[in-house]
């Protein structure tokens, strides 16, 4: 999995993920989220999932952990653009609304 980090002047840090989010790659997400929060406590952390081609339960757990880490540091969190199997996995596990703030319609 690859992660592109974009920090805007608006206090929002965007992490664009590409590839598979699963057991072998979640450490990359953990490390990147920790670095983003530690680097200046952004007002908001956005995880862009448009490039994620696969996400299993470990990946879902990692996204929930990222949300918890952000929230415990006073940083708002939102996952955006889940597609295909990633979106479906989020819906099946009941975390779509929690992670994206959107309705699952």
Secondary structure, DSSP 4 states (H G I P E B T S, - for coil): -EEEEEE-TTSEEEEEEEEEESTTTHHHHHHHHHHHHHTT--SEEEEEEEEEEEE-HHHHHHHHHHHHHHHHTT-EEEEE---HHHHHHHHHTT-HHHHHSS---
